[in-house]
Amino acid sequence: MVFSSAVFLLVFLPVVLLTYYAVPDCVRNPILLVFSLIFYGWGEPVYILIMLFSTVFDYSNGLMLEWLDRKGKPDRRKWILVLSLAGNLGMLGFFKYTDFLISSVNALTGQGLDLLGIALPIGISFYTFQTLSYTIDVYRREIKAQHNILDFGMYICMFPQLIAGPIVKYRDIQKQIRNRRLGSERICSGIFRFTLGLSKKVLLANSLGMIWDEISSQNGTTSALTSIIGAAAYMLQIYFDFSGYSDMAIGIGRMLGFDFLENFNYPYESKSVTEFWRRWHISLGSWFREYLYIPLGGNRKGLPRQMVNLFIVWTLTGLWHGAGWNFVVWGLYFFVLLAAEKLFLLKRLKKAPAFVGRIYTLLAVLVSWVVFACDDIGAAGRYLLSMLGANGLADAASVYYLRENLIILVAGALLSVSFIRRQLSREIRLLPKEGVRFGIKAAVAGVLYIASLLMVIGSTYNPFLYFRF
Amino acid sequence: MKKLINRINPGIICIALFIGFPLILTEVILFSADRSFSENENRTLTTAADVEFDIFGGKFQDGLENYLSDQFPMRDELKGAETNFKLRFGSGSIGGAYIGDGHRLFQRIPDSDVDRDKCVRYAERINRIAESTGIETYVMYVPSAGISLKSSMPYGAPMYDYDSLYDSLTRKLKSVHMIDLRRALANQPEYYYSTDHHWTAAGAAQAYYEWRVAHGREISDKDSPEIFTASRQFRGTLWSRVPSESIPYELLQAPKIPEGLQVEADGREIELYDYSALKTKDKYNFFEGGNHGILTVTNPEVKKGTTLLILKDSFANSFLPCIVNDYAKIIMVDERYAFIDVAQLATDCHADEIAVIREIISAG
């Protein structure tokens, strides 16, 4: 099930909230677990089994790690960690990368091995990383193992962030699993946040996505201006789509009493690619940093080793986003940029006026999204060449696309940076009465909710971008 | 009372609305009578009875989603309001249709939507049929409205390159007579409907003129088909994508036809003009009741006439009445619905002529 669907908005979410608020505290976790399994199984019921296996597997691993500690056999704990890594990554690898591997072997050797056609369980990359963070943290003795399997299951399967993040680490919400605060103020702030995310996804991202789909379907035969309009539309689409999903997850989390960490922080106003990755999909970046980059040695073992570590992290970051060579190239592209920034570029950018860094970052990210969005490297190459003017700088079609989409592109660009949000927040804060402030927020949320609902009902275009994650 | 109002927590009202409003909407959907067809959108709607309880196959999930969307209260009115808003905003494209001058609607067909290889393969096949049967073959490709009326479309709106496609197909069609309609139909808004992708009776009549020229037949005023108005309330399939009441109805006209025509569609006797279709949304089905696999028209008035085999798409439906007086028998085949060996059929029915009448991009 996806958030931007009629079933979710009209039935699932209201029923979950009504039930959740009606039952006593002690049964809220099991209730949430059951609803989360329904949410997950809605698209592909059979994959509930994989999720349940994951839950039981890592629940057992956590208990085993603790038991070995109690028994005074700490040296055997690493084998449990290896088992957990092998189990989780093996499952992720099997479902996500088997066909990629076979097709790569076929391409390299000219063989015609049959693809297995394995359907990718939705959100597997997100929940695999969540479960791994749990086992690793128990192994590091940073958290205690969870003894209640229903509570643990609820954490793994929790529907708000299940299919599109953010990646919620167990240690960040372990206290909330048993002890959550609910109050009308918090719930309302969750509702406002959810509505904001929904409107980002449905009103902005979907409209922008149609521009990209239309222009990119012309296979790189468009003029430079048209191609740039298409790429800019995708750049804004993926931001509003992804951050919209995170807003919705955070909002629902608040409605249920959880506090999820922020996942996006206006990444398009970054002054370097390094800063961009601190503001974009923050939970993924911090996961890789904590569980891969730092354990590999980070920047503590000299520059050459740091470069190797960065190379590993960004190759895997690319692959995490999808099983395809374009994702590998996309990851390595960022490795090159980040390495260059660490070696010399960042120092120069800091000395230059802020707009230089911002333009450089926007252009670098714009190019990266083309590689990310195109199905293969050839298509990405053709598209990038068209952006450079391989088919002319502009034509009549450019005028058409510009005239048709100027408003949404400008609106998207303005809303993707913090300026308007800061101004509006300041104006609202200056209002004297709390009731008026609340009323304005509620009215805006109401209008956005109705508009989004009507779009969900009336539109046939509602892509889910994370099916490859 | 004032105290009571002051004690009401606005947050609670907000939460109650957020949970209650969608649930009430769902109740309304569940307990209202289902609509099975949307005239505006020209499509069948999912009703409760259509939702199969197949959870593991995913049919229940898809069905419920479609049901809630399709049966949403005031769906047509909301869609209309959204369309009106976009039209007022000056949108050049809505729902896959371009909005041209005076809200004339055009089908959006960029180059990337055209399967040129398929069109070429089709042309090669037609050429082979012409060569193998030795029957005189005519190909009359119909330019899309967006090609003929380019100046009425939004400036720069991407549209496929008709000329280059036509040229590449002509190179494959060496053994046929080409009837080129480009100049005849260019810049004549009355030759195409404003709310549908088909040509009007006037457009078909102009094509008939070119047809006669290509056949070396005499041209005189008496050969122009006499046109009558079948409906004053026609809105075509493009209007279903842009369902705004601000776009007016237009006339559905047709050539007058002689009495006594014998028309058979897929083994069933029908009338050439289906007046019952005028009571439905899809009024273009007035012509022969829509598309059929094989349709045969026999004109007993034409005693020593010839037999024509037409391979067609729906453009030919409104062209057919123009030529019924010229042939003793016309066999019209729509290969989307009839999978037959065309060369064999042409031989079996002793066809004197073969004609391909279709939009160039549907030739595949």
Interface residues (C-beta under 8 A of the other chain):
Chain A: M1 S5 A6 V7 L9 L10 V11 L13 P14 V15 L17 L18 W42 G43 E44 P45 V46 S184 E185 I187 C188 I191 E214 S217 Q218 N219 T221 D395 A396 A397 S398 V399 Y400 Y401 R403 E404 G435 F438 G439 A442 G446 Y449 L453 L454 V456 I457 G458
Chain B: N9 P10 G11 I12 C14 I15 L17 F18 I19 G20 P22 L23 L25 T26 I29 I55 F56 G58 Q61 L64 E65 L68 S69 F72 R75 L78 K79 E82 S91 G92 S93 P110 D111 S112 D113 P154 Y155 G156 A157 P158
